[in-house]
Amino acid sequence: MHEAKPILTPLPSTAFAVSLKSCLFIPDPTIYREVIGNLQYLSLTRPDVSFVVNKLSQFMHSPTDTHWILVKRILRYLLGMLNKGLFLHRDSPCSLHAFADKLHAFLDADWAGNKDDYSSTSAYLVYLGCNLISWSSKKQRTIARSSTEAEYCSFAATATELSWVCLLIQELGVALPSYSVIYCDNVGAT
């Protein structure tokens, strides 16, 4: 992979559904599992690959050649982004927020995005000043009956994370200037 051509996105930009029913199963999935395990560790510091690694890790029991192609695509993406990563600004204000002086988080949910079991995916981002300090992209445990319900599940996960971050920051002796704000893009859930 050292001489592979770097690419700009970890997933294809076209409407591409990753599914269990795609192509041929890999005869020996050991290398797939090892690479995905390493990518899961890497996603602790690289939120840009968090979603796609989460998605591909759902097929570790029976990966296909399409899944392996997508894993190699992630590696090609990372090859082109070696100098990218989280940058922590020293002069950033000491308040949890994204673009204002409040605690802010952004969330989204992909309602029934998994075509194998129709589960949804929740994702959120939490900022301290202009520094991203917490993020998640996870498959929801329940099947949502509407996009609003999927957003509420994502909202609950985000609120839980914000509560934990607030308590952690208060234990460190930092006073937060105001209440939390969670941004959601679903009109039915707000």
C-alpha positions as CSV (number, residue, x, y, z in Angstrom):
1,M,0.0,0.0,0.0
2,H,3.0,2.3,0.2
3,E,2.8,3.1,-3.5
4,A,-1.0,3.3,-3.6
5,K,-2.5,6.5,-5.0
6,P,-4.0,8.6,-2.2
7,I,-7.7,9.6,-2.4
8,L,-9.7,12.4,-0.8
9,T,-12.6,10.6,0.8
10,P,-12.8,7.4,2.9
11,L,-16.0,6.3,1.2
12,P,-17.2,6.7,-2.3
13,S,-19.3,9.8,-2.8
14,T,-21.9,8.1,-4.8
15,A,-24.9,6.4,-3.3
16,F,-23.0,3.2,-2.2
17,A,-24.7,0.9,0.3
18,V,-22.4,-1.4,2.3
19,S,-24.3,-4.7,2.9
20,L,-23.8,-8.3,3.9
21,K,-25.1,-9.3,0.5
22,S,-22.3,-7.8,-1.5
23,C,-20.2,-10.1,-3.7
24,L,-18.0,-13.0,-2.5
25,F,-16.9,-13.9,1.0
26,I,-13.2,-13.7,1.8
27,P,-11.9,-17.3,2.4
28,D,-9.6,-16.2,5.3
29,P,-10.9,-13.0,7.0
30,T,-7.9,-12.8,9.4
31,I,-6.2,-10.0,7.6
32,Y,-9.5,-8.1,7.3
33,R,-10.1,-8.4,11.1
34,E,-6.5,-7.3,11.9
35,V,-6.7,-4.2,9.7
36,I,-10.2,-3.2,11.0
37,G,-8.9,-3.7,14.6
38,N,-6.0,-1.4,13.9
39,L,-8.4,1.1,12.2
40,Q,-10.7,1.0,15.3
41,Y,-7.7,2.0,17.4
42,L,-6.8,4.8,15.0
43,S,-10.3,6.1,15.0
44,L,-9.8,7.2,18.6
45,T,-7.7,10.1,17.2
46,R,-9.2,10.4,13.7
47,P,-12.9,11.3,13.7
48,D,-12.8,11.5,9.9
49,V,-12.7,7.7,9.6
50,S,-14.9,6.9,12.6
51,F,-18.1,6.3,10.7
52,V,-16.6,4.2,7.9
53,V,-14.6,2.1,10.3
54,N,-17.7,1.5,12.5
55,K,-19.6,0.5,9.4
56,L,-17.0,-2.0,8.1
57,S,-16.4,-3.4,11.6
58,Q,-20.0,-4.7,11.5
59,F,-18.9,-7.3,8.9
60,M,-16.0,-8.8,10.7
61,H,-17.8,-12.1,11.1
62,S,-18.1,-12.6,7.3
63,P,-16.4,-9.9,5.2
64,T,-16.7,-9.9,1.4
65,D,-14.4,-8.7,-1.3
66,T,-16.3,-5.5,-1.5
67,H,-15.7,-4.8,2.2
68,W,-12.0,-5.5,1.6
69,I,-11.9,-3.0,-1.2
70,L,-13.4,-0.4,1.1
71,V,-10.9,-1.2,3.8
72,K,-8.1,-0.6,1.2
73,R,-9.9,2.6,0.2
74,I,-9.6,3.8,3.9
75,L,-5.9,3.0,3.9
76,R,-5.5,5.0,0.6
77,Y,-7.4,7.9,2.2
78,L,-5.2,7.8,5.3
79,L,-2.1,7.7,3.1
80,G,-3.1,11.0,1.6
81,M,-3.9,12.5,5.0
82,L,-0.8,11.6,7.0
83,N,-0.3,15.2,8.0
84,K,-3.9,15.7,9.0
85,G,-5.4,15.1,12.4
86,L,-6.8,16.8,15.5
87,F,-5.2,20.2,16.1
88,L,-5.7,21.7,19.6
89,H,-5.6,25.4,19.8
90,R,-3.8,26.7,22.9
91,D,-5.5,30.1,22.8
92,S,-9.0,28.7,22.6
93,P,-11.4,29.8,25.3
94,C,-12.0,27.3,28.0
95,S,-15.7,26.7,27.4
96,L,-17.5,23.8,25.8
97,H,-18.8,25.1,22.5
98,A,-18.4,25.1,18.8
99,F,-19.1,28.7,17.6
100,A,-20.4,30.5,20.7
101,D,-19.6,30.8,24.4
102,K,-21.7,27.9,25.4
103,L,-21.5,24.1,25.6
104,H,-22.4,22.9,22.2
105,A,-22.8,19.5,20.5
106,F,-23.9,18.5,17.0
107,L,-25.7,15.3,16.3
108,D,-27.3,13.5,13.5
109,A,-28.9,10.1,12.9
110,D,-29.2,8.1,9.7
111,W,-32.7,6.6,9.9
112,A,-32.8,2.9,8.8
113,G,-29.6,3.4,6.9
114,N,-28.4,-0.2,7.5
115,K,-30.2,-2.2,4.8
116,D,-29.4,-5.5,6.4
117,D,-31.4,-4.9,9.6
118,Y,-32.9,-1.4,9.1
119,S,-31.1,0.0,12.1
120,S,-30.1,3.6,12.4
121,T,-26.7,5.2,13.1
122,S,-26.2,8.0,15.6
123,A,-23.3,10.4,15.5
124,Y,-22.3,13.4,17.6
125,L,-19.4,15.9,18.0
126,V,-18.5,17.8,21.2
127,Y,-16.2,20.8,21.3
128,L,-14.1,22.5,24.0
129,G,-13.6,26.0,22.6
130,C,-12.8,25.3,18.9
131,N,-11.2,22.0,19.8
132,L,-13.0,18.8,19.0
133,I,-12.8,16.7,22.2
134,S,-15.4,13.9,21.9
135,W,-17.1,12.2,19.0
136,S,-19.0,9.0,18.3
137,S,-20.6,7.2,15.4
138,K,-22.6,4.1,16.5
139,K,-25.3,1.8,15.3
140,Q,-28.4,2.2,17.4
141,R,-29.5,-0.7,19.5
142,T,-33.2,-0.4,18.7
143,I,-35.0,-0.1,15.4
144,A,-36.5,3.4,15.1
145,R,-40.0,3.7,13.5
146,S,-39.4,7.2,12.2
147,S,-36.6,9.6,11.6
148,T,-37.8,11.6,14.6
149,E,-37.4,8.5,16.9
150,A,-33.9,7.9,15.4
151,E,-33.0,11.6,16.2
152,Y,-34.3,11.2,19.7
153,C,-32.1,8.2,20.3
154,S,-29.1,10.1,19.0
155,F,-30.2,13.1,21.1
156,A,-30.2,10.9,24.3
157,A,-26.7,9.6,23.5
158,T,-25.4,13.1,22.9
159,A,-27.0,14.4,26.2
160,T,-25.4,11.6,28.1
161,E,-22.0,12.4,26.7
162,L,-22.4,16.1,27.4
163,S,-23.4,15.4,31.0
164,W,-20.3,13.2,31.4
165,V,-18.0,15.9,29.8
166,C,-19.5,18.6,32.0
167,L,-18.9,16.6,35.2
168,L,-15.3,15.7,34.1
169,I,-14.5,19.4,33.4
170,Q,-16.1,20.5,36.7
171,E,-14.0,17.8,38.5
172,L,-10.9,19.3,36.9
173,G,-11.9,22.7,38.5
174,V,-13.0,24.5,35.3
175,A,-16.2,26.5,35.5
176,L,-18.4,26.4,32.5
177,P,-20.0,29.8,31.6
178,S,-23.4,28.6,30.5
179,Y,-25.8,25.8,29.8
180,S,-25.4,23.2,27.1
181,V,-26.8,23.5,23.6
182,I,-27.4,20.5,21.4
183,Y,-28.0,21.1,17.7
184,C,-30.2,18.7,15.8
185,D,-31.2,18.9,12.1
186,N,-34.6,17.2,12.5
187,V,-37.6,19.5,12.8
188,G,-39.7,16.8,14.5
189,A,-37.1,16.1,17.2
190,T,-36.7,19.8,18.3
